[in-house]
Amino acid sequence: MSPIEIGLITVVAIVFLIYAGVYIPVALGMVSLVSIWLMRDNFTLSLNLLKIAVGDSAMVYSFATIPLFTFMGLIVSKAGLGKDIYEVMTMRFRKVKGGIGMATVGANAVFAAVTGSSIASASVFTKVSVPQMIAQDYNPRFAVGVVAGSSVLGMIIPPSAMLIIYSFVAEQSVGDMFLAGVVPGIMLAVAYVGAIWFMAKYTPKFVGGRKVSDTEWMSKREILSKTLPTVGLITVVLGGIYTGWMTAVEAGAVGSLIAIFIALARKSLTVKGFKEALLETGHITAAILFLITAASIYSRMLGLAGLPNELQDLLAGNSASFWTIIMLYVLLMLFLGTLLDTASIILIVVPLFLPLVEAMNLSLVWFGIITVIGAEIGLLTPPLGISCFVIKSTLNDDRITLKDVFMGALPFAFVMLIVLFVLIEFPSLSLILL
């Protein structure tokens, strides 16, 4: 059996086990262990490789970014910074057709820069944005679609859990991945705002909404009180990484400390809330560590099967162009995005294509941005569409169906696809800050 056949069979086996109800890292680990056992007829070797993978994953210094940034995001959510940013954005865009939608995108982009979680963004803005848009006669599909579309910004704008997971799989610097995500994240947010303007102008029935009565502007002091904590936190965390003053781990630690001070100053953090944030951080960190360990043993299994060398030989003896390989990769990502979550796609697909990318002398940092955005589209597409499910469950409104959420998110998934191909054509956009 050839290495490529082994790789394809393992992918099919992993997807089958996941759909059979097996926990994702367990499925990855089981397939890897059994594959090594069958290839080498040595069960002890399988166990030893698993032990090495666990040790390598847990002892990597940069892994500390995961609990630190997760904790920071949870504290920021409890401090209510998302709601404050949304109120300021809404005031600025209130007279523009589709303005509340634009405000939601802007607030989500800022909120993503301090949480790194699309699920948290979807949950927060479903509560604060959708009711307000519906109250102003916006089309419910448009209202939930804006929240669904903009929530995925948390996956690309640093600090992002998906960028951290990719950095471990591809053995890249977490700090480099964070910096590479800034420009694409801003591009995606701007593209969303442009799409809302276009839809409001040319498809007004889909957007809906009515003219907002003139309301009193916030004072400069009020605006500062609502935006300064978030802007300050972003400046310290990302600025520290960009200038080289702090590593990603140190920035996560400093950001967590500042987030605690902000929450205490706003009197929004109780002892119970602090304990809940710690406990949830532990749960999330353990889950991600389990995923990374499973991905590590899977990558070792593919290497043992000789897949990297096989793919390099195939590329050397084939006239496949850059765009042929990239299109194949994107199509595979889009297909799996309708079935699996983003982390699973990264863990399963990236190890298969990394040898090809390295053989073509392409940037693995750029490839990571392409991977995350491609996988993100799956958050908005059926049947899985995690962000869409989160919005539906958080909304608790029988008038808005899951179909409405998916249909509303469809235009934003299309915008993401356009941005993805722009980033593929112009890699320098992702690497400009490095």
C-alpha positions in Angstrom: 0.0 0.0 0.0 1.5 3.4 -1.0 1.9 6.3 1.5 -0.7 8.3 -0.4 -3.2 5.5 -0.1 -2.5 5.2 3.6 -3.0 8.9 4.1 -6.4 8.9 2.3 -7.6 5.8 4.1 -6.7 7.4 7.5 -8.6 10.6 6.6 -11.7 8.6 5.7 -11.4 6.5 8.9 -11.0 9.6 11.1 -14.1 11.3 9.5 -16.1 8.0 9.8 -15.2 7.7 13.5 -16.1 11.3 14.2 -19.5 10.9 12.7 -19.9 7.6 14.6 -19.7 9.7 17.8 -16.0 9.2 18.7 -14.4 12.3 20.3 -12.2 14.0 17.7 -8.7 13.6 19.4 -9.6 10.0 20.3 -10.4 9.3 16.6 -7.1 10.8 15.5 -5.2 8.9 18.2 -6.9 5.6 17.5 -6.3 5.7 13.8 -2.7 6.7 14.2 -1.9 4.0 16.8 -3.6 1.3 14.7 -1.9 2.5 11.5 1.6 2.5 13.1 0.9 -1.0 14.6 -0.1 -2.4 11.2 2.7 -0.8 9.3 5.5 -1.8 11.7 3.8 -4.8 13.4 5.0 -3.4 16.7 2.4 -2.2 19.3 5.2 -1.1 21.7 6.4 1.3 19.0 2.9 2.8 18.7 2.8 3.4 22.5 6.3 4.9 22.6 5.4 7.4 19.8 2.3 8.3 21.7 4.4 8.9 24.9 6.8 11.1 22.9 3.9 13.1 21.3 2.4 13.8 24.7 5.6 14.9 26.2 6.5 17.1 23.2 3.1 18.8 23.2 2.8 19.5 27.0 6.4 20.7 27.4 6.4 23.3 24.6 6.9 26.7 26.1 4.6 28.5 23.6 1.7 26.2 24.6 1.2 28.6 27.6 -0.4 31.0 25.2 -3.5 28.9 25.1 -4.6 29.1 28.8 -3.4 32.7 29.1 -5.3 34.1 26.1 -8.3 31.9 26.9 -8.5 33.3 30.4 -8.0 36.8 29.2 -10.9 36.4 26.7 -13.2 35.0 29.4 -12.5 37.8 31.8 -13.0 40.4 29.1 -16.4 38.9 28.3 -17.4 39.1 31.9 -16.3 42.8 32.0 -18.9 43.6 29.3 -16.4 45.2 26.9 -18.2 43.8 23.9 -21.4 45.6 24.7 -19.6 48.9 25.3 -17.8 48.7 21.9 -21.1 47.8 20.2 -22.8 50.9 21.7 -20.1 53.2 20.5 -20.1 51.7 17.0 -23.9 51.8 16.8 -23.9 55.5 17.6 -21.3 56.2 14.9 -23.2 54.3 12.2 -26.8 55.0 13.3 -27.8 57.2 10.3 -26.3 54.9 7.6 -28.5 52.4 5.9 -27.5 49.0 7.3 -25.5 51.0 9.9 -26.3 48.7 12.8 -25.0 45.8 10.8 -21.8 47.7 10.1 -21.5 48.6 13.8 -21.8 44.9 14.6 -19.0 44.0 12.3 -16.8 46.8 13.7 -17.5 45.8 17.3 -17.0 42.1 16.6 -13.6 43.0 15.0 -12.5 44.9 18.1 -14.0 42.3 20.5 -12.1 39.5 18.5 -8.8 41.3 19.2 -9.3 40.7 23.0 -11.1 37.3 23.0 -9.9 35.3 20.0 -13.1 33.2 20.1 -15.8 33.2 17.4 -18.1 31.3 19.8 -17.8 34.0 22.4 -18.5 36.7 19.8 -21.5 34.9 18.4 -22.9 34.5 21.9 -22.4 38.1 23.0 -23.6 39.9 19.8 -26.6 37.6 19.4 -27.8 39.0 22.7 -27.0 42.7 22.2 -27.2 43.2 18.4 -30.0 41.0 17.0 -32.8 42.3 19.3 -31.9 45.9 18.5 -31.8 45.3 14.7 -35.2 43.4 14.8 -36.7 46.3 16.9 -35.7 48.7 14.1 -37.4 46.5 11.4 -34.3 44.9 10.0 -34.8 41.6 8.2 -34.3 38.8 10.8 -32.2 36.8 8.3 -29.9 39.8 7.8 -29.7 40.4 11.5 -28.5 36.9 12.4 -26.4 36.7 9.2 -24.4 39.7 10.2 -23.7 38.3 13.7 -22.8 34.9 12.2 -20.5 36.4 9.5 -18.7 38.8 11.8 -18.3 36.3 14.6 -15.7 34.3 12.6 -13.4 37.3 12.8 -12.4 35.9 16.2 -10.7 33.0 14.4 -8.3 35.2 12.3 -7.8 38.4 14.3 -5.2 37.7 17.0 -5.2 36.3 19.6 -6.9 33.4 17.9 -7.1 29.8 19.2 -7.0 28.4 15.6 -3.8 30.3 14.8 -2.3 28.8 18.0 -3.3 25.3 17.0 -1.9 25.8 13.5 1.3 27.1 14.9 1.8 23.9 16.8 0.9 21.6 13.9 3.2 23.5 11.5 5.8 24.3 14.1 5.6 28.0 13.5 6.0 30.9 15.9 2.8 31.9 17.6 3.9 35.5 17.6 4.4 35.4 13.8 1.0 33.8 13.3 -0.6 36.5 15.4 1.1 39.3 13.4 0.2 37.6 10.1 -3.5 37.6 11.1 -3.8 41.3 11.6 -4.1 42.6 8.0 -6.3 39.7 6.7 -8.6 40.2 9.7 -8.9 43.9 9.0 -9.4 43.1 5.3 -12.2 40.7 6.1 -13.9 43.2 8.4 -13.7 46.0 5.8 -15.1 43.6 3.1 -18.0 42.8 5.4 -18.8 46.5 5.8 -18.6 47.0 2.1 -20.9 44.0 1.5 -23.5 45.4 3.9 -23.4 48.8 2.1 -23.8 47.0 -1.2 -26.7 44.9 0.0 -28.4 47.9 1.7 -28.2 49.9 -1.6 -29.1 47.1 -4.1 -31.1 44.6 -2.1 -32.9 46.8 0.5 -35.6 44.2 1.1 -33.1 41.7 2.3 -31.5 44.2 4.7 -34.7 46.0 5.8 -34.5 48.6 8.6 -35.9 52.0 9.1 -34.5 55.5 9.6 -33.2 55.9 13.1 -34.4 59.1 14.9 -31.7 61.5 15.8 -30.5 60.7 19.3 -28.1 62.5 21.6 -24.4 61.9 20.9 -22.3 60.4 23.6 -19.9 62.8 25.2 -16.2 62.4 24.6 -15.8 61.3 28.2 -18.4 58.5 27.8 -16.8 57.3 24.5 -13.4 57.2 26.1 -14.7 55.3 29.2 -16.3 52.7 26.9 -13.4 52.3 24.4 -10.2 53.1 26.3 -10.0 49.8 28.3 -10.4 47.7 25.1 -8.0 49.8 23.0 -5.5 49.9 25.8 -5.6 46.1 26.2 -5.2 45.5 22.5 -2.3 48.0 22.3 -0.4 46.4 25.2 -0.9 42.8 24.0 -0.4 43.1 20.2 1.9 46.1 20.5 4.1 44.2 22.9 4.4 41.3 20.5 4.9 43.5 17.4 7.6 45.6 19.0 9.4 42.6 20.4 9.1 43.8 24.0 7.2 40.6 24.9 6.8 37.1 23.6 3.3 35.8 22.9 3.3 34.0 26.2 4.4 37.1 28.2 1.8 39.2 26.3 -0.9 36.7 27.2 0.1 36.9 30.9 0.2 40.7 30.9 -3.1 40.8 29.0 -4.8 38.5 31.6 -3.6 40.7 34.5 -4.8 43.9 32.8 -8.2 42.2 32.0 -8.6 41.3 35.7 -7.9 44.9 36.7 -10.4 46.2 34.2 -13.1 43.8 35.4 -12.4 44.7 39.0 -12.5 48.5 38.2 -15.9 48.0 36.5 -17.1 45.9 39.4 -18.1 43.1 37.0 -16.0 40.3 38.4 -17.1 38.4 41.4 -15.3 35.6 43.2 -17.8 33.1 41.7 -17.2 34.6 38.2 -13.4 34.4 38.7 -13.6 30.7 39.7 -15.9 30.0 36.7 -13.4 31.6 34.3 -10.5 29.6 35.8 -12.5 26.4 35.5 -13.6 27.0 31.9 -10.0 28.0 31.1 -8.9 24.6 32.4 -11.5 22.8 30.4 -10.7 24.6 27.1 -6.9 24.2 27.6 -7.2 20.5 28.3 -9.4 20.0 25.2 -6.9 21.8 23.0 -3.9 20.0 24.5 -5.7 16.7 23.8 -6.2 17.8 20.2 -2.6 18.9 19.7 -1.3 15.7 21.2 -3.5 13.7 18.8 -2.4 15.8 15.9 1.3 15.2 16.8 0.9 11.4 16.8 -1.0 11.6 13.5 1.8 13.7 11.9 4.4 11.2 13.2 2.3 8.3 11.7 2.2 10.1 8.3 6.0 10.6 8.5 6.5 6.9 9.4 4.4 6.0 6.3 6.7 8.0 4.1 3.9 10.4 3.0 6.1 13.6 3.0 8.7 12.1 0.7 6.0 10.5 -1.5 4.3 13.9 -2.0 7.6 15.7 -2.7 8.5 13.0 -5.3 5.0 13.3 -6.8 5.4 17.1 -7.0 8.9 16.8 -8.6 7.7 14.4 -11.3 4.4 16.2 -12.0 3.7 19.5 -13.7 1.0 20.4 -11.2 0.9 24.2 -10.9 0.7 26.3 -7.8 -3.0 27.1 -8.4 -3.8 23.5 -9.1 -2.6 22.4 -5.7 -4.1 25.4 -3.9 -7.5 25.0 -5.6 -7.5 21.3 -4.5 -6.6 22.3 -1.0 -9.3 25.0 -0.8 -12.0 22.7 -2.3 -11.0 20.0 0.3 -11.3 22.6 3.1 -14.7 23.8 1.9 -16.0 20.3 1.7 -14.7 19.3 5.1 -16.0 22.6 6.5 -19.6 21.4 5.9 -18.8 18.3 8.0 -16.2 19.1 10.7 -15.2 22.0 12.9 -12.3 24.2 12.2 -9.8 22.6 14.6 -10.5 19.2 13.2 -9.9 20.3 9.7 -6.6 21.9 10.6 -5.4 18.8 12.5 -6.4 16.4 9.7 -5.6 18.2 6.5 -2.6 20.4 7.3 -0.2 17.5 7.9 -1.1 16.1 4.5 -0.3 19.3 2.6 2.7 20.7 4.6 5.2 18.7 2.6 3.9 20.1 -0.6 3.9 23.6 0.6 7.5 23.3 1.9 8.6 21.7 -1.4 7.3 24.7 -3.3 9.2 27.0 -0.9 6.0 28.8 0.2 5.6 30.5 3.5 4.1 28.3 6.2 2.9 31.4 8.0 1.0 32.5 4.9 -0.3 29.0 4.4 -1.6 29.1 8.0 -3.7 32.2 7.3 -5.1 30.6 4.1 -5.9 27.5 6.1 -7.7 29.2 9.0 -9.8 31.4 6.7 -10.7 28.5 4.5 -11.7 26.4 7.5 -13.6 29.4 8.9 -16.1 29.3 6.0 -17.3 26.0 7.4 -18.5 27.9 10.5 -21.2 29.5 8.3 -22.2 26.5 6.1 -24.6 23.6 6.7 -24.9 21.0 8.1 -22.4 21.8 11.0 -21.9 25.6 10.9 -21.0 25.9 14.6 -21.4 29.7 14.7 -24.9 29.4 13.2 -25.9 26.8 15.8 -24.6 29.0 18.7 -26.6 31.9 17.4 -29.8 29.9 17.1 -29.4 28.4 20.6 -28.5 31.8 22.2 -31.3 33.7 20.5 -34.1 31.6 21.9 -36.6 33.1 19.4 -38.9 30.6 17.6 -39.6 33.2 14.9 -36.1 32.7 13.6 -35.2 29.2 12.4 -31.9 27.6 11.8 -32.5 27.9 8.1 -32.8 31.7 8.5 -29.5 31.8 10.2 -27.8 29.8 7.5 -29.4 31.8 4.7 -28.5 35.1 6.4 -24.9 33.9 6.7 -24.6 32.8 3.1 -23.6 36.3 1.6 -20.9 36.6 4.3 -19.5 33.2 3.5 -19.2 34.3 -0.2 -17.3 37.5 0.9 -14.9 35.3 2.9 -14.3 33.2 -0.2 -13.4 36.4 -2.2 -11.0 37.6 0.5 -9.5 34.1 0.6 -8.6 34.2 -3.1 -7.2 37.7 -2.8 -4.9 36.5 0.0 -3.8 33.5 -2.1 -3.0 35.8 -5.0 -1.1 38.3 -2.9 0.8 36.5 -0.1 2.5 39.7 0.9 -0.8 40.9 2.5 -0.4 38.3 5.2 3.3 38.7 5.7 3.5 42.5 5.6 4.0 42.9 9.3 6.6 40.2 9.6 
